[in-house]
Structure formats: C-alpha cells, structure tokens
C-alpha cells in the first residue's frame, strides 16, 4: 500500500511539472489560486527551478530563420507583404522554391530606309547603272521583320532575404521573304563585282527577279541574386538585382538576283546571292531592380529594369555565291567591343493558391552591335573588308508566364 502511495505521488509531481500554474489551479478548483505564490506558481516566475524556457508553458518560441523550418501550416496563400517566388517580398523565406515558364513574342526594329531597288524603264540590258531618280521599288525596311514566338523560363530559391534565380529565354529561327519581278525592269546600286559576276551586261542592272530572305533567332541566360529591400508598407516591395548574363543575337539576310529569269530562263551564270550574316555574343555583369505593388491578395502590378555592361564578341560574315556554287568571296571578321544592354517591362499578375499568372510587355535595347542591314556596301570590291559595329538592336513584345512556388 505504501509503495502505491509513493508511486502515485511521483507521477503527480511529474505531471505537474509540465502543467501551467493556471491550468493546474483550475484542475484543483479553489484549492490553489492561479496567481498565488508557492510551489506551483514559482515555476513560471523564476521561483523553484528558476525562469522557465520560452515556449514551455504555451508561449511559442521565436521562429529561427537559420534552421529553415516551414512556418506552422506551411506558407499559405500569398497576400500583400509576403514574398512570392521570384517577386520581392516583405517577409523573408527560407528554402522557398519556384519555377516560372511561359511564352513571349519579340519583334526586331525595322531595317533602315535605305533605297535598294529602283525601276529601269529601258526594257532591255543596257548595262547602265541604277538611276536613283527613278521610282523606288524597294527599300531595306520593306523586308518586313516578323514577330517571332519563343519561350522563357525562370527558376530559383529564396534564402532569407535573398532570391537566387536562373532566368532565360529563347526565340527560334524565323524570318520573312520578299520577291520582286519585272522583265529587265529591276536595278540595284551594286558596282565593281568580282570576275565571274558580270551577268548579262551587269548582274544587278536591268534584272528580271530579285528576292530578299531574312532570318533571325535570339537567346538569353542569366544567373541573378535579388536582395529584398526593407518594406515601408504591406502593399509595396522592391528588390535590387546583381547578376551575370549571356545574350546571343543571330541574323542573316540573303539577297538573290536572277538577271534573265523571265526573258531567257534561269541560268546559273546569271544568278548571284549576296549573304550578310551577323552574330552578337554578349557576356558580362548586369544590375537591376524589381518593383511590386500588391493591389490585394489576388492582383498586383510589377515593373522591372536591367542594365548590363558587356563584352560583345561579334562575327560578321559576307559571301557572294553564283548560281553554280562559284564564290566571289567568303569572308568572316571577328571583333570584341563594349556593348550596353537596357531592358524594362511592366506586368500584371493574378494570384491563385500557390500559382501566379503574369502577363505584360517588355523592351530590350542592345547598343553597340553588328546589324545585317548596316553591313551592306554597294561597292563589291571593298565588301569583304568593311563592317559596322555601331548599330542598336531593339526588341519588344508581349509575354505570358505561369509561376508556381512550393
């Protein structure tokens, strides 16, 4: 009997050790007041055993970002003032992964307005050079740069107040073509061709047909760190960005003339194709910012900006090929120069659970580049040794993406 009494006493003492004084007092009725001094109230006031550890009596312990556990109940739906994936936020997170993928369209700035083909009223091969006072039939900007469809991807992780991400896009090869026809009625301004490209009293004078084919593709990849700034209000947040970026811009223009296609039929010796191809490979650091305003828990607006200072490894290739494969020249020139990148965009987004649908419009400038339309020189004798690297390539277009975070 004594042993049972002792065992019961020990079990009661152990149970009372993990019980708040108030709860114990309620269990005992009025026997021990909740705020009374003594054995039971001393545990929470530094009495017997000293001060109690935080959280021991129902008070939650401070959340430690260093340990990276998810908050109770998970991160929950996004709301104003809370970070969401690649978007800057007021709250810090730890180990919050996100992936963003979608579609974009880009359109290059038009070719320059330089006259290229004029009408020839003689009606037969005279060999006379093109007369710039005649009716203009084709300017370079008549090539008609098309809209190109591509895809974009962005994925990364947030660690406390820094977001690490990889962001990239790719627009595959696509182009446009223009065809001109007129019996001995087309003349261009090319002069002094190499041997074998004389045509019928001039390959580029009083020609029957001319064709222009334009192709381009582009790609970009960057690794960025976004530092989330302090927040003055729940709705507005921002981050500053620093990263490394690579951009590849490729384009090609083929200009084919058939001197006698209509009058006498196509003959390889009177067909010639001039090709202008440029590649710009930009590599270097970039800085930027992201601004975000959450109108409410499901809708928001964001703006972004990027500035890059990059080395541009340019490759410029000029070729002249006759219809039978004979080449007048095939020259490639490489040069590394300084290039600047400017990029901005405005987007609207919708929240739904752990997803965000985003759509907007983007603008991209690349200053100090080689453009195909800038490489055209009507003097074919100096064609292989002349090139231009001072052009500005400008792209713009809409984009839509879906971001998922977990």
Residue, then its C-alpha position, 0 to 999 in steps of 0.5 A: x500500500x505504501x509503495x502505491x502511495x509513493x508511486x502515485x505521488x511521483x507521477x503527480x509531481x511529474x505531471x505537474x511539472x509540465x502543467x501551467x500554474x493556471x491550468x493546474x489551479x483550475x484542475x484543483x478548483x479553489x484549492x490553489x489560486x492561479x496567481x498565488x505564490x508557492x510551489x506551483x506558481x514559482x515555476x513560471x516566475x523564476x521561483x523553484x527551478x528558476x525562469x522557465x524556457x520560452x515556449x514551455x508553458x504555451x508561449x511559442x518560441x521565436x521562429x529561427x530563420x537559420x534552421x529553415x523550418x516551414x512556418x506552422x501550416x506551411x506558407x499559405x496563400x500569398x497576400x500583400x507583404x509576403x514574398x512570392x517566388x521570384x517577386x520581392x517580398x516583405x517577409x523573408x523565406x527560407x528554402x522557398x522554391x519556384x519555377x516560372x515558364x511561359x511564352x513571349x513574342x519579340x519583334x526586331x526594329x525595322x531595317x533602315x530606309x535605305x533605297x535598294x531597288x529602283x525601276x529601269x524603264x529601258x526594257x532591255x540590258x543596257x548595262x547602265x547603272x541604277x538611276x536613283x531618280x527613278x521610282x523606288x521599288x524597294x527599300x531595306x525596311x520593306x523586308x518586313x521583320x516578323x514577330x517571332x514566338x519563343x519561350x522563357x523560363x525562370x527558376x530559383x530559391x529564396x534564402x532569407x532575404x535573398x532570391x537566387x534565380x536562373x532566368x532565360x529565354x529563347x526565340x527560334x529561327x524565323x524570318x520573312x521573304x520578299x520577291x520582286x519581278x519585272x522583265x529587265x525592269x529591276x536595278x540595284x546600286x551594286x558596282x565593281x563585282x568580282x570576275x565571274x559576276x558580270x551577268x548579262x551586261x551587269x548582274x544587278x542592272x536591268x534584272x528580271x527577279x530579285x528576292x530578299x530572305x531574312x532570318x533571325x533567332x535570339x537567346x538569353x541566360x542569366x544567373x541573378x541574386x535579388x536582395x529584398x529591400x526593407x518594406x515601408x508598407x504591406x502593399x509595396x516591395x522592391x528588390x535590387x538585382x546583381x547578376x551575370x548574363x549571356x545574350x546571343x543575337x543571330x541574323x542573316x539576310x540573303x539577297x538573290x538576283x536572277x538577271x534573265x529569269x523571265x526573258x531567257x530562263x534561269x541560268x546559273x551564270x546569271x544568278x548571284x546571292x549576296x549573304x550578310x550574316x551577323x552574330x552578337x555574343x554578349x557576356x558580362x555583369x548586369x544590375x537591376x531592380x524589381x518593383x511590386x505593388x500588391x493591389x490585394x491578395x489576388x492582383x498586383x502590378x510589377x515593373x522591372x529594369x536591367x542594365x548590363x555592361x558587356x563584352x560583345x564578341x561579334x562575327x560578321x560574315x559576307x559571301x557572294x555565291x553564283x548560281x553554280x556554287x562559284x564564290x566571289x568571296x567568303x569572308x568572316x571578321x571577328x571583333x570584341x567591343x563594349x556593348x550596353x544592354x537596357x531592358x524594362x517591362x511592366x506586368x500584371x499578375x493574378x494570384x491563385x493558391x500557390x500559382x501566379x499568372x503574369x502577363x505584360x510587355x517588355x523592351x530590350x535595347x542592345x547598343x553597340x552591335x553588328x546589324x545585317x542591314x548596316x553591313x551592306x556596301x554597294x561597292x563589291x570590291x571593298x565588301x569583304x573588308x568593311x563592317x559596322x559595329x555601331x548599330x542598336x538592336x531593339x526588341x519588344x513584345x508581349x509575354x505570358x508566364x505561369x509561376x508556381x512556388x512550393 
